[in-house]
């Protein structure tokens, strides 16, 4: 455990005066005037692909990282820019469409210099760009950084004498820059944070954040892990403790074309539950050295959550605003962390619970609680019924109707999803309190009698309200799904709605059938990108580039060199492609994927984790 010492008396006084405080942490940066115009270029007629027309290096003395703006540009229909960090080689490609999605700015690049290249397509004319004002990072520890809220000047919100946060790597939790907050992926593909984090400085959502430098200065992941926040999608309220929430969307990644929920292969299921005994906060709070504003986590006791407010004695720091409030027993999210209030002698930190109706309704949108419900109006049967409360009432899409069991003993409710159904990955149960099951299982089968079945979820501590869970082995494809209830909380069971949530991707395949997407931005050499996500389960995406028409193979081998999958084999025209690897039957472990084309061989490592 690490003790985080307060360095100045004024910080201690400020902390005493403000027992409850919002917890963003703007990352120190400054803007620098800059203006450089490229020449105006026309495409070379008769050429077969875009050609390098101009290159320009931008360098800022003693900068830890920087970001570019392009106030004026005409990239035509197929021309594009590449920006490459001199420090670590990270590259972003921007065409007219993605440049607009990035609000005429670039991703963040580590180091103090980048190389900007303009590629002009034969079909385009009048192509040019202007490099304008620069956003330049500042080193933590200098006077300006501390004045702007560097890590050593923040109000602490540790619950007790020690900082018990530990490093973590949950793939669904990201960092919002430059506001310095945490954002995360909900299971319906929306992105959540605190309402007070929403604003002009909340511009980029980053995942797979690397360690900071030894003095605490942050570093950025590559552009393939940065997503431009779509400001037109903001829904938020900044109304203080219990009424502070934000929901937003992001543009597809400029490099992979993926959404974070696809690239990361993970999300948090949001449920309404005030009762978790242990609450975990995972986010990007400040710290010393390489841990500063990188992902850390800690779990502590529930401190009397009620109504729209979650309360917990879990360590947080500035930068944790927007973190998911997690039920540590099952990993579901029950709210959004917003405010610090812990001291070394007591108090609690707090957030907005999913019982905030405006937040809950905004999260649901038109998707029925974050669930594309494939059970809706499907045939339903049950072990017994009570009067007119037929099983079909539990899948009719109305929360004013319900199915009621005929007795308080062991009961089941079953839904026929139909033959050839879509794959599904999670479920939602809406109970009529207090008539809920304290102990139940979710079972799936291809037999209507459940002569054989697989249990994909089980609990002995149901809490009523709305229960949501992810199925083991998801995505599933069995035709029938059943809620098997063993212990009623009060007399009869009443299920208001039983939803089965479709998976965001198809069921895994042993070998990819090559759902490739090619772009018009031609690579200069053969390319093979690191797969995303990595580690992965059940599927991952691999991107590769072909500079000219070639016969290409892309194969996966185990550590013994044995081939386990062929993802690509055949002639490919020039372009960039993506392919999905979704193995069935392979054990967890390290594998290698190799691209071969002509005399070129490129190999990278991937990790399957089940």
N, C-alpha and C positions, 0 to 999 in steps of 0.2 A: 504494500500500500504506500501511496505517496502523499505527503502532507504538502498542500499548496499554501505557502506562506504569503500573507498580505504584506506588501512592500511599503505602503505609505499610510500615514494616519488618515489622510482625507478619504482614501478608499474605505477604511473601516467606518468612518463617520457616515459616509454616503450609504454604506450598506445598512447601518443601523437605522438610518432615516427612511430607507425605502425597503421595507420588508417584502414587498411584492413588486417585482419588476419584470418587464418583458425582456426576452433574452436573445435578440439578434446581436450580431457582431460584425459590423461593416469591416471589410478587409482593406487595409491601408493601400491606397493608390492615388495617383494624380494624373491629370491630363497634360499633354504637351502639344503645343501647336506644331503642325507638320503639313506640308503640301507638296506633292510631287505628281506631275502628270505624265502619263505614258504618251507615246506617239499614237496617232490614229492609224489603224491597220485594216487592210482588206484581205480577205482570204485568198490563198493562191489557187487560181482556177485549175482544175484538173487534178489537184491533189486528192488523196484518198482519206485523209484524216487531218485533224487539227494539228497545227505546227507551232512550235515555240516562236513567238514573235518578239518578245522583250522580257528582260529580267531586271529586277531592281532589288537591292539589299537595303533594309532598314535596320539601323542599329541605334541603341540608346545606351550610353555609357553607364555601367554599374547598375543595370536594372535586373531584378530577379525574374521578371516575366513581363510580358506586354500583350497588347491587343490592338488590332488595326481598325480603322474605319475607312470606308470608300464612299465619300459623299457624292461623287459623280462617277458613273460607269455605264458603258454600253457593251454588253457581252453578247449581243445578238441572240440567236436561237441555240447555237451549239458551241460557242466559244466559252472559255472558262479561265479562272485563275487558280493557281496553286500557291499556298503559303506554307513554307517549310522552316521549322526551327533550326537554326545553326547549331544550337546547343544539343538537342537530342534527336533531331531528324523527324519529329512529329509533323504530319502534313495534313492540311485541309484543302479540299477542292470545292470551289464555289462557282456555280453558273448563274445565269440571270435569275432563275427561280429560287435557288437556295440563298443567294445573296439577299434577296428580298425577305426571305424567312428569317435571316439573321439581322434584319434591320440595317443593312449595309455596313455590317461589322464582321469581324472574324472571330474565331474561337480564341481562347487564351493560349499563349505559347510560353513555355519556360525558356529562360535565358534572355539575353539582351539583344538578340538580332534574329531576323527572319529574312528569307529570300522569297520574293514575290515573282511569280512567272505568269506571263499572259500567253495563252494558247488560242490561236485564231483558226476557226473552222473555215474550210474552203467556201462554204455557202454564205458566210457573214461578211458584212461591210461596215466600215466606220466604227470598228471595235477599239475601245480605249478604257482606261480607268484612272482615277485620281486616288492616291493614298493621302488620307487626311489626318485629322487629329489622332494622337496616340493615347491609349490608356496604359499607364506604366505602373507596375507594382512597386511597393516600397518595402524596404527591409524592416522587419520587426525589430524594435529596440531603438530606432531613431526617434527624435523628439516629435516629428510630424506623425509617425505611426502611433505613438502613445497618445498624442492628443486626439487622434481620430478613433481611439478605442482599441489599441493593441492589447494583446492578451494579458499583460501584467497590470493593466489599469481597470480590469473588469470587476464588477460586483460578483462575488461568488454566491453559489446557491448549493453548497455541499451540505448534506444532511448528516452532521457529525464532524468530528475533528479531522477526518482524513478524506482524501479524494479516492474513492474506491472504483472509479471507472477503469475499465480495461479495454485494450484494443479489440475491435470486432470488424467483421467484413460482411455484414448482411447485404446481399446484392440488391435489395429493394429500397435501401436508404441512400439518398444522395445529398450533395451539398449545393445550396443555392448561392451563387455569387452574382454581384459583388456585395449583396446585402449581408451575407454571412448568416445564413439560416440553414435549417435542414428541410429537405423535401423528400417525399416518398411515394411509392407506387401503390395505388389501391387495386384490388383484384378486378375492377371493371375498366381498368386502363386510364383512370383519371389520376391526377397528381395532387398531393395534399401538402399543406404547410400551415403556419399560423397566419391569421389575417394581417397582423402588423408587419409581416415580412413582405407583403405584396406591395409593389411600387416600382418605380423606374429602375432602381438598382437591383431588382430581382430579375436578372436577364438571362442567366444560364443555369441549367441544372446539370450537375456533374456526378458521375458515378465512378467507382473504382479509383477513388482519390488516393494518390501516392503519399508517402510520408512527407512532412514538411522538412525544411532544412534544419540544421542543428540549432540555429538561433530562433526557430519558430516561424520563419518566413514560409508561407504556404507554397506548394507546388501544385500544378494542374495536371489532370490526366490528359491523354491525347485527344484530339478532336473527335475520334471515334467514340468517346465516352462523354462528350459535351452535347447538350441539347438546348436549342434556342426556345425560350418560353414565349408562347403566343399570348401577347398582352391582351388581345381581344377576347380571350376566353376566361379572364379573371372573374371569379365569383368569391367575394370575401366580406367579412365583417370584422372590424377591429374595435370590439366593444368591451374589452377588459376580460377579467377572469370569468370563464364559463361561456363567453360569447365572442370568441376569437378564433376564426377559422378561415382557411383559404383553399380554393380548388382551382386548378388550371390545367391547360394542355400544353404540349410542346410540339414543335415541328419534328418530322422524321430526321434522323441523323444525316448530316450532309455526306458522310463517308459510307455508311452501311445501308442507308435508306430505312432503318428500323426505328420503331418506338422503343423506349426504355423497357417496357414490359416484355417485349420480344427479345431484345438484346440481353437483358439481365436474367430472363427466365424466372422471375420471382415477383411476388407482390404480397401485400398485406390484405387479408380479409377483414373488413370493418364490421364490428358487431356492437349492439347496444348491451352493455353490461357494466354495472357499477361495482360488482362484487369481487373482482379478482383479488385474491389475498396478497399476491406479489405482483408488482408492476415494474416493468423494464422500460428504460428510456435508452434508445439507440440513436445517436446523432453526432453532430460535428461541433461540439463545444471546445472552448479554448483549453490550452494546456501548455506545458513547457516543452521546448525542444521539438523533436520530430513528430510528437503527438498533437501539436497544435492544430486545431480545427480539422483533424482527421477523425475517422469514425471510431467512437468508443461507446461502451455500453455499461449499464449498471442496473441492478434490480434491487428494489426495496419494498417495504410494506405499504399496503393501501392505508391511507391516513383519514378515512372517512369520506369517501367520494359520495356525492349526492346530486340529484338533479342534473344540471348541465355542466357540473364541475367535477373533474377528477382530481383527487388529492393523494399525494404519495411522498414518502420519505426516500426518494431516489436521487442520487447525486446528478446534478447537471451543471452547466456553465453557459456563459454567453456564447451564442452560436447554436445552442440546442433548440432554440425556438423553431417550432414546426415539426419536431421529432414525433414519431408515432408513440403513443402511450400503449404499451403492449401488455396483454395478459400473459405473464411468464409461464403459465401452465400449459398454454396451447398455441402461443404465437400470434393470436389474433390481435388486431388493433381495436382499442375501445375509445380512443380519442386522440387529440392533438396536444402535445406539450406546448405551453405558451409562456408561463411565468415562473420565476424563481422566488422562493420565500423561505427556504431552509436556512438555518443558522447552525453554528456548532452546538447550540444548546436546545434546539427544537425547531418547531415550525414545519412547513411542508412546501414542496413545489406543486404546481398545479397546471391543469390544462382543460380544454373543452371536451366534454364527453359526447359520445354519439347520440345521446338523448337530446342534444340541442336540435330542435325540430328543423330550423332553417338549414343547419349544416347537413343533417340527415337527408332532407328532401333534395338539397342541391347535389349531394353525393349520389343519390338514387337517380336523379334526372329522369329519363324516359326508359331506363333499363331495369326497373323493378328491383331497386336495392342493390344495384351493381351486378345483376345476374341476368344474363340472356336465358330465359327460363324455357327449356325444352320440355318441361313437364306440363306446361299450361294446357288445360283442357284435355289432357290425355286420360285414357281409361284408368280408374282407380278402384281398388278393392281393399277390403279390410277384414280383420278377424271377426269383428262384430261392429254393430252400429247401434245407435240409440235414437229411436224415433225417426224423424225425417232428416237427420243429419247424415246424409250419405257421404261416402268417401270422396266423391267427385267435388264436394264443396271445398276440399282442401287444396284443389288445383284449379280453381275457377278464376283466379286472378283478383278476387275480391277479399279484402280483409274484414268485411262485415259478415262473412259466412264462415263456417268451420265444420270439421268432422269431429264428432264426439264418440268416444269409445263406449261400448256397452257395459263395461265393468272396469274395475280398477286393477285387475290382474294384468298378466303379460298380454300385450296386444300388438298388432302390427297394422301398418298402412302401407299399401303397395301401389306403385305406378308403373304402367306399361308404356315405355318410351317409344315403342314401335320398332319394326324391323328396319334395318339400315339407318338407324338413328345417328345423329352427330355424336362425336365424342364429348365427354363432359368431365369436369374436374372438381366441382365443389357443389355444395347444397346449402339451402337456407330453410330453416324451420321457424315459423312464426307461431308462438304458443298463445293461448288465451289464459293469462295468469288469473288465479294461481294454479290452473289445471294443466300442469306440464309434467313431463317425465324427468325425474331426477336421475334416472339411469336408462340409457338407450344405446342402440347400435344403428349404424347405417350399413345395409347389406346390398350387394349387387349379385345378379345371377342371370343366366340365359335360360333358366327354367322358371316357368310361371309358378311352380309349386315350391321353388327354392329347395329342391332335393339336394342340390349342391349350391354353394354360395361363397362369396368372399366378403369378409367384414372389412370395410374401408374406413370406418371411424367407430370409436366406442368411448363412452364417458360414463362415469358413475356419479357425476356432480353437475347435472344440468341445472341451469339457473333461470330458465323461462325466458320471456321476452322474445327476442330474435336471436336464434342460434345459427351460426354459420361455420362451416368447416371445409377444409380441403381434404380430398380423398387420398388415401395412400395408393400408390401405384398409378396416380392420375397421369394422363387422361384415361378414363374408363370408356368401354364401349358396350357393356352388357345391356341387354334389352330391359331388364326389370330392376327396379330399385325399391328398397323397403326400409321403413323406419320400424325397428323392432324395439318395443318399449317394455321395460321390466319393472319399473317402480314409479308409481304415480305420486306426485307431490300432494294432490288433494282429490280424492275420489276418482273422477274420470279424467281421461286425457282429452284435451281439445287442441287440435292443430288447425290454425287459421289459414296458413299457407304452407305448402311443401313445394319448394322450387328446386329444380335441378339445373345447375349453371353450366352452360356449354363451355368447352375449353377454348382457349384463344388460338390454338393451332391443332392440326390434325393429329391423329394418333401416331405414335412412333412407327417407323419403318426400319427394316434391317438395313436397307441400302436406299439412298436418296433416289427419287425419280426425277431429280434435277429441276426443281422449280426455280430456274435462274432468271435474273433480271439484269439486263445489260443497259449501260448508260452510253451517252454520246461522248463522254470524256475519255479520250483514248490514253492509255498509259504509254510511257516511253519504253519501258522494259517489262518483262514478265514480273508479276507481283503475286505474292501470297500473304494475305493478312492473318493476324492472329484471330482465332475463332472467338465468337461472342455468343453467350457468356462462356467463361472458362474459370473454374470448373463448371460442368453443366449436367443437367438432368431435367427433362428427358431428351432435349434436342439442343443443337447449337448451329450457328450460321458461320460459314466460311466464305470469305470473299477472295477473288483472284482476278488478275488482270492479264490481258493478252494484247501485245502491241501490234501484232499482224496475224493474219490468218494462219493457224497452226493446228496440228494434231496434239490434243491435250489429254493427259490422264491425271486424275486426282484420286489417290487411294489412301486408305487408312490401314496402318499396321500396328500390331501390339509390340511389346518390348522385346519379344523374341524374333521380331521381323516377319511374323506371319500376317498375311493379308487378311483383314477382317471385313473390308467394305470397299467397293469401287463407287465413287461418287460421280466421276466424270470420265468419259472415254469417247473421244471423237474429235472432229474438226470444229474449231471455234473461230469465228471472225474476230477482228480487233474490237476490244471493248472491255468493260468491267462486268463481272458476274458475281452472283451469290448462289450458294447451294446449301441446303439444310442436311445435316447429319443427325438422324434420329435412330440410334441403334436399338435393336431388340435382342435380348439374350446375352449381351456382353456384360462381363463383370466390371465392377468399379476398378479404376486404375488409370495408368498413364498409357496413352497411345500417341502415334505420330502420323501426321498426314503429309503426303508428298505430292507436289505438282511436278510433272515432267512434260516438257515441250521441247522438241529438238534436242539441243545440247544443254538445255537448262534444267536443273533439278533444284527445287526449293522444298525445304522440310520445316515443319513446325510441330510443337508439342501440344497436346490437349489432354484434359483430365475429365474422365467420366466419374461422377460421384453419385451413388445411389443411396 
